[in-house]
Amino acid sequence: MTATRESVAANLAGFERRAADRPDLLPASVALCTDGATLLITRRARGLRAHAGQWALPGGRRDAGESIEDAARRELAEETGLQVEPDAVLGCLDDYVTRSGYVMSPVVLWAPVSAAPLAGPESEVARVHRVPIADFDVEPEFETIPESDRPVIRLPLFGRHLHAPTAAVVHQFCEVAIRGRATRVAHYEAPVFAWE
């Protein structure tokens, strides 16, 4: 599966993004960096206090006065070494409110594949992966948990699972940016281990 920059940009331009009005939570941005065939994802370092060893999109807290898009570009550079210009921004997906106290704003960025190895700081990022979009563009799996009445979403990845909130955001990326379907994911739950 391969998408063009033009098709992804058009799909995002036709999508009505939903922002979460939650000033009580911390603002964060994540980068969905693609070349039309792959999507960058990181494996978090095992020594981190929160979410150690989990799959994650490059991202983090926004600085005061920083835009959603600039924060995503900055976090992408910090966590993968890949720097992109403002014109790499193709659009944004729906905000996702996390159980850990953030409003996560996903930004879709276009960056051609480079032969240069990508890496983030060892204290934060164990590895950066270029994963074929086709590996993510699958039927999500859902499970129920006693702690919530919302379905928990997950996607199979490398013999394991990608969990929400990352799984929800990646699923929406595939549906909206790649397939042009106005799919919502804010109602999907994360597993309890991701609540902290």
C-alpha positions as CSV (number, residue, x, y, z in Angstrom):
1,M,0.0,0.0,0.0
2,T,1.4,3.4,-1.0
3,A,-0.2,6.8,-0.9
4,T,1.0,10.0,-2.5
5,R,1.6,13.3,-0.7
6,E,-1.2,14.8,-2.7
7,S,-3.7,12.1,-1.8
8,V,-2.9,12.3,1.9
9,A,-3.1,16.1,1.9
10,A,-6.4,16.0,0.1
11,N,-7.9,13.4,2.5
12,L,-6.8,15.5,5.5
13,A,-8.1,18.7,3.9
14,G,-11.5,17.1,3.5
15,F,-11.6,15.9,7.1
16,E,-13.2,18.0,9.9
17,R,-10.8,17.6,12.8
18,R,-12.3,17.6,16.3
19,A,-10.4,19.3,19.0
20,A,-10.8,18.5,22.7
21,D,-11.7,21.4,24.9
22,R,-9.9,20.3,28.0
23,P,-7.8,23.1,29.6
24,D,-7.5,21.0,32.7
25,L,-5.2,18.6,30.9
26,L,-1.7,19.0,29.5
27,P,-1.4,19.7,25.8
28,A,0.8,17.3,23.8
29,S,1.6,16.7,20.1
30,V,2.5,13.5,18.3
31,A,4.0,13.1,14.8
32,L,2.6,10.7,12.3
33,C,5.6,10.9,9.9
34,T,5.1,9.1,6.6
35,D,6.5,8.8,3.1
36,G,3.3,7.2,1.8
37,A,4.6,3.7,2.2
38,T,5.8,3.7,5.8
39,L,5.1,5.3,9.2
40,L,7.7,6.1,11.8
41,I,7.1,4.6,15.3
42,T,9.4,4.3,18.2
43,R,10.0,1.8,20.9
44,R,10.3,3.6,24.3
45,A,13.4,2.9,26.4
46,R,12.9,0.3,29.1
47,G,14.3,2.6,31.9
48,L,11.6,5.3,31.5
49,R,9.3,6.0,34.5
50,A,6.1,6.0,32.4
51,H,5.2,3.7,29.5
52,A,8.6,2.0,29.4
53,G,9.1,-0.4,26.5
54,Q,5.9,0.6,24.8
55,W,5.4,1.4,21.1
56,A,4.9,5.2,20.7
57,L,4.6,7.9,18.1
58,P,7.3,10.6,18.4
59,G,5.7,13.2,20.6
60,G,5.4,14.9,23.9
61,R,4.3,18.0,25.8
62,R,3.9,21.2,24.0
63,D,6.0,24.2,25.3
64,A,4.2,27.4,26.2
65,G,3.2,29.3,23.1
66,E,4.2,26.4,20.8
67,S,1.8,25.4,18.1
68,I,0.5,21.9,17.7
69,E,2.4,21.5,14.4
70,D,5.7,23.0,15.7
71,A,5.6,20.7,18.8
72,A,5.2,17.7,16.6
73,R,8.1,18.7,14.3
74,R,10.3,19.4,17.4
75,E,9.5,16.1,19.1
76,L,10.1,14.2,15.8
77,A,13.6,15.7,15.6
78,E,14.3,15.1,19.3
79,E,13.1,11.4,19.3
80,T,14.2,10.3,15.8
81,G,16.8,12.7,14.6
82,L,14.6,13.5,11.5
83,Q,14.2,17.2,11.0
84,V,11.4,18.5,8.7
85,E,10.4,21.9,7.6
86,P,7.0,23.5,8.2
87,D,5.8,22.6,4.7
88,A,6.0,18.9,5.7
89,V,2.8,19.4,7.7
90,L,-0.1,17.9,5.8
91,G,-2.8,18.2,8.5
92,C,-4.1,17.1,11.9
93,L,-6.3,14.4,13.2
94,D,-8.7,14.4,16.1
95,D,-7.5,15.1,19.6
96,Y,-7.3,12.1,21.8
97,V,-7.7,12.5,25.6
98,T,-5.4,10.1,27.4
99,R,-5.9,8.5,30.8
100,S,-2.5,9.8,31.8
101,G,-3.7,13.4,31.7
102,Y,-2.9,14.7,28.2
103,V,-4.8,16.0,25.2
104,M,-2.8,14.4,22.4
105,S,-3.0,16.3,19.1
106,P,-1.8,14.1,16.1
107,V,0.0,15.9,13.2
108,V,0.6,14.2,9.9
109,L,4.0,15.0,8.4
110,W,5.4,14.0,5.0
111,A,9.1,13.1,4.8
112,P,10.7,11.1,2.0
113,V,12.6,7.9,3.0
114,S,16.2,8.5,3.8
115,A,19.0,6.0,4.0
116,A,20.3,7.8,7.1
117,P,19.7,5.8,10.3
118,L,17.2,7.3,12.7
119,A,17.8,7.3,16.4
120,G,16.7,9.2,19.5
121,P,18.3,9.7,22.9
122,E,19.0,6.3,24.5
123,S,17.4,7.5,27.7
124,E,14.1,7.9,25.9
125,V,14.1,5.8,22.7
126,A,15.2,2.2,22.4
127,R,14.7,2.1,18.6
128,V,13.1,3.9,15.7
129,H,11.2,1.8,13.2
130,R,10.0,2.4,9.7
131,V,6.9,0.2,9.5
132,P,5.0,-0.4,6.3
133,I,1.6,1.3,6.5
134,A,0.1,-2.0,5.3
135,D,1.1,-3.5,8.6
136,F,-1.0,-1.0,10.5
137,D,-3.9,-0.9,8.0
138,V,-5.6,-3.9,9.4
139,E,-8.8,-4.6,11.3
140,P,-8.3,-3.4,14.9
141,E,-8.8,-5.8,17.7
142,F,-11.1,-4.9,20.6
143,E,-11.4,-6.2,24.1
144,T,-13.5,-5.3,27.1
145,I,-12.2,-4.6,30.6
146,P,-14.1,-4.3,33.9
147,E,-12.6,-0.8,34.5
148,S,-14.4,0.8,31.6
149,D,-17.5,0.5,29.4
150,R,-15.5,1.7,26.3
151,P,-13.9,-0.8,24.0
152,V,-10.1,-1.2,24.3
153,I,-8.5,-0.9,20.8
154,R,-5.2,-2.6,19.8
155,L,-3.4,-3.4,16.6
156,P,-1.1,-6.4,16.0
157,L,2.5,-5.4,15.4
158,F,5.7,-7.5,15.2
159,G,4.0,-10.5,17.0
160,R,2.8,-8.2,19.8
161,H,0.3,-5.4,20.0
162,L,0.2,-1.7,19.6
163,H,-2.2,-0.3,22.3
164,A,-4.2,2.9,22.7
165,P,-3.7,5.8,22.7
166,T,-1.1,5.1,19.9
167,A,-3.3,2.4,18.3
168,A,-6.3,4.7,18.2
169,V,-4.3,7.5,16.5
170,V,-2.6,5.1,14.0
171,H,-6.0,3.5,13.2
172,Q,-7.4,7.0,12.5
173,F,-4.4,7.9,10.4
174,C,-5.0,4.8,8.2
175,E,-8.7,5.4,7.9
176,V,-8.6,9.2,7.3
177,A,-5.2,10.1,5.7
178,I,-4.8,6.9,3.7
179,R,-8.3,5.7,2.9
180,G,-10.2,9.0,3.1
181,R,-12.8,7.7,5.6
182,A,-14.0,10.1,8.3
183,T,-13.5,7.6,11.1
184,R,-13.5,8.7,14.8
185,V,-11.5,7.1,17.5
186,A,-11.8,9.3,20.6
187,H,-14.3,6.8,22.2
188,Y,-11.7,4.0,22.2
189,E,-10.2,3.0,25.5
190,A,-6.6,2.3,26.4
191,P,-5.6,-0.7,28.5
192,V,-5.3,-0.1,32.3
193,F,-1.4,-0.3,32.2
194,A,-1.5,2.9,29.9
195,W,-3.6,4.9,32.3
196,E,-0.7,6.2,34.4
